[in-house]
Amino acid sequence: MWSFRDWRRKRILARLAIEPALWQSVLDSLPILDGLTSEETERLRERSLLFLHAKRLTALPGVELEPADRLRLAAQAQLPLLHLADLDWYQGFHEIVIYPGDFHSPQKHRDSAGVEHEWDGEHSGEAWLQGPVILAWPGVQESGSWEGYNLVIHELAHKLDMLNGDANGLPPLHSSMRVEAWASAMQSAYDAMNVTLDANPDAHTEIDPYAAENPAEFFAVTSEYFFSAPDLLQQAYPEVYRQLLAFYRQDPLARLRGLQKSHPDYAEPH
């Protein structure tokens, strides 16, 4: 059956066609994409191009974005959506602003006594409700490997979280998922991390302690680890990994283990 949406999609992709060598250079520069099937890689290419068509990438002075840079960013943005239905998951914003370095942003916090504290915090990324995503260029450049860090995925996870309103660590779950199971897994892990850090703020934590800031950051950080260090996340919080697997409908840990078995560069766990 003829579909206007499919027709429009094909026209956009035809207009945005890129050289295969350029796309291959993007794949070669992002180890986090290693192990994807040819079908997944082609779907990622199409979705990356459609993402760049739909979202404006604004580079501030001091940042120069080449076509490969734009595609690298788009590919990482689309990786979490690769096995989700082709719906408008990244709705509610139209622009990604890229700063040349970390930036200061006003912060507010009301403590348990009701006192409101204000300060300027240094950040490498921010996502605003019904506003743009802001990324620091060095953080974007450092993203894309299996090292437990991915600024692009982290900030766009906040946008998924915000689909239900304010970021609170609960994105719109699929009908096959249970809110109670999600809340139990996330809250238990979040509470355990906070118990550890309350006892010793300098304690070692299995994942970035920034996850203990609030439930929204816990979801963003664990999403980041789900794609960039799935072995560490699964070892630390297996129930959290299981919930994210159900939400994103893909299994990066299986992909990483396959690479460790078959590829010399992945022979030793990181």
C-alpha positions in Angstrom: 0.0 0.0 0.0 1.3 3.4 -1.0 2.3 5.6 2.0 3.0 9.3 1.8 5.4 9.0 4.8 7.5 6.3 3.0 7.4 8.3 -0.2 8.6 11.4 1.6 11.3 9.4 3.5 12.7 8.0 0.3 12.8 11.4 -1.3 14.7 12.9 1.6 17.2 10.0 1.7 17.7 10.4 -2.1 18.4 14.1 -1.6 20.8 13.4 1.2 22.7 10.6 -0.3 26.4 10.3 0.8 29.4 8.6 -0.6 29.8 5.0 0.8 33.4 5.8 1.7 32.3 8.7 3.9 29.8 6.4 5.8 32.5 3.7 6.1 34.9 6.2 7.6 32.2 7.0 10.2 31.8 3.4 11.1 35.5 2.9 11.3 35.8 5.8 13.7 33.2 4.6 16.2 34.1 1.3 17.9 30.7 1.4 19.7 29.2 0.4 16.3 31.4 -2.7 15.9 29.4 -5.9 15.6 26.3 -4.4 14.1 24.9 -6.5 11.2 24.8 -5.1 7.7 21.1 -4.6 8.0 21.5 -2.7 11.3 24.2 -0.6 9.8 22.1 0.3 6.8 19.2 1.2 9.0 21.5 3.3 11.2 22.8 5.1 8.1 19.3 6.0 7.0 18.1 7.1 10.4 21.3 9.2 10.8 20.6 11.1 7.6 17.0 11.6 8.6 18.1 12.9 12.0 20.4 15.4 10.4 17.5 16.5 8.2 15.2 17.0 11.1 17.6 18.5 13.7 19.8 21.6 13.3 23.4 21.3 14.5 24.6 24.7 15.5 28.4 24.9 16.1 29.4 27.9 18.1 32.7 29.8 17.3 35.6 27.5 17.9 33.9 24.4 16.6 34.1 23.4 12.9 31.8 20.5 11.9 32.8 18.5 8.9 30.3 16.2 7.2 31.9 13.2 9.0 31.6 14.9 12.3 27.8 15.5 11.8 27.4 11.9 10.8 29.3 10.6 13.8 27.1 12.6 16.1 23.9 11.5 14.4 25.0 7.8 14.4 25.5 7.9 18.1 22.2 9.7 18.6 20.4 7.0 16.6 22.1 4.0 18.1 19.7 3.8 21.1 16.7 4.0 18.7 17.9 1.4 16.3 15.5 -1.3 17.3 12.6 0.9 18.3 9.6 1.5 16.1 10.2 4.3 13.6 8.4 6.9 15.8 9.3 10.4 16.7 11.2 9.5 19.9 13.3 12.7 19.7 10.4 15.1 19.6 10.2 18.4 21.5 13.4 19.8 20.3 14.9 20.9 16.9 18.4 22.0 17.7 21.7 20.7 19.1 24.1 23.4 20.1 27.7 22.5 20.3 30.0 24.6 22.5 33.8 24.6 22.0 34.3 23.5 25.7 32.6 22.9 29.0 30.2 25.7 29.9 28.7 27.2 33.1 25.0 26.9 33.8 22.9 28.3 36.7 21.8 25.6 39.1 19.2 25.5 41.9 18.7 22.9 44.6 16.3 23.0 47.6 17.7 21.0 50.5 15.7 19.0 53.1 15.4 22.1 55.3 13.7 24.0 52.5 16.6 26.2 51.8 17.2 26.9 48.1 20.8 27.0 47.0 22.0 28.6 43.7 25.3 28.3 42.0 27.0 28.1 38.6 27.9 24.6 37.6 30.3 23.5 34.9 28.8 21.1 32.4 29.7 19.2 29.3 26.1 18.7 28.3 22.5 19.8 29.0 19.1 18.9 27.8 16.2 21.3 28.4 12.5 20.4 28.4 11.1 21.7 25.1 14.5 23.2 24.4 17.7 22.4 22.7 20.4 19.9 23.6 23.7 21.4 24.4 26.9 19.5 24.0 30.6 20.4 24.6 32.7 19.5 21.6 35.5 17.8 23.5 32.9 15.5 25.1 31.5 14.7 21.7 34.9 13.9 20.3 35.7 11.6 23.3 32.4 9.6 22.8 32.1 6.5 20.6 34.2 3.8 22.2 33.5 1.1 24.7 34.8 3.0 27.7 31.7 3.9 29.7 31.4 7.4 28.4 29.1 8.8 25.7 28.0 12.4 26.0 25.6 12.2 23.0 23.7 9.1 24.4 23.6 10.6 27.9 22.0 13.9 26.9 19.6 12.3 24.4 18.5 9.8 27.1 17.3 12.8 29.0 15.2 13.7 26.0 13.6 10.3 26.1 13.0 10.7 29.8 11.3 14.0 29.1 8.7 12.5 26.8 6.6 12.0 30.0 7.2 15.5 31.2 10.0 16.6 33.5 12.9 14.2 33.6 12.4 11.8 36.5 14.0 8.5 35.3 10.9 7.1 33.8 10.7 7.3 30.0 7.5 6.0 28.2 7.7 2.2 28.6 6.5 -0.3 26.0 3.2 -1.9 26.6 5.0 -5.2 27.3 6.9 -3.6 30.2 5.7 -3.1 33.8 6.3 0.2 35.6 6.6 -1.7 38.9 9.5 -3.8 37.6 11.2 -0.8 36.1 10.8 1.3 39.3 12.0 -1.6 41.5 15.2 -2.2 39.5 16.1 1.4 39.1 15.2 2.5 42.6 17.0 -0.3 44.3 20.2 0.3 42.4 20.0 4.1 42.8 19.4 3.7 46.6 22.3 1.3 46.9 24.7 3.7 45.2 23.5 6.5 47.4 24.0 4.5 50.5 27.6 3.8 49.4 28.3 7.4 48.7 26.6 8.8 51.8 28.9 6.6 53.9 32.0 7.7 51.9 31.7 10.3 49.2 35.0 9.1 47.8 34.0 5.5 47.6 34.6 3.5 44.5 31.4 2.9 42.5 31.0 0.4 39.7 29.6 3.1 37.4 30.0 6.9 37.3 28.9 8.3 40.7 27.2 11.1 38.9 24.4 8.6 38.5 23.5 9.1 42.2 22.6 12.8 41.6 19.0 12.1 41.0 16.8 9.5 39.2 17.0 11.4 35.9 20.8 11.2 35.9 20.7 7.6 37.0 18.7 6.7 33.8 21.0 8.8 31.6 24.2 7.4 33.1 23.0 3.8 33.0 21.8 4.3 29.4 25.3 5.6 28.6 26.8 2.5 30.1 24.3 0.2 28.5 25.7 1.1 25.1 29.3 2.0 25.9 30.2 -0.4 28.8 27.4 -3.0 29.0 29.6 -5.6 30.8 30.3 -3.2 33.6 26.6 -2.2 33.9 25.4 -5.8 33.8 27.9 -6.9 36.4 27.0 -4.0 38.8 23.2 -3.9 38.3 21.9 -6.9 36.3 18.2 -5.9 36.9 18.9 -2.4 35.6 20.5 -4.0 32.5 17.5 -6.2 32.0 15.1 -3.3 32.1 17.2 -1.2 29.6 17.4 -4.3 27.3 13.6 -4.4 27.3 13.3 -0.7 26.7 15.9 -0.2 24.0 15.2 -3.7 22.5 18.8 -4.5 21.8 21.6 -6.3 23.6 25.0 -4.5 23.5 26.5 -7.0 25.9 25.8 -9.9 23.5 27.4 -7.8 20.7 30.5 -7.0 22.9 30.9 -10.6 23.9 30.7 -11.6 20.3 33.4 -9.2 19.5 35.6 -10.4 22.3 35.4 -13.9 21.0 36.0 -13.1 17.3 38.1 -9.9 17.1 41.7 -9.6 18.4 41.1 -6.0 19.4 38.5 -7.1 21.9 40.2 -10.2 23.2 40.7 -8.7 26.6 37.8 -7.2 28.6 38.3 -3.5 29.3 
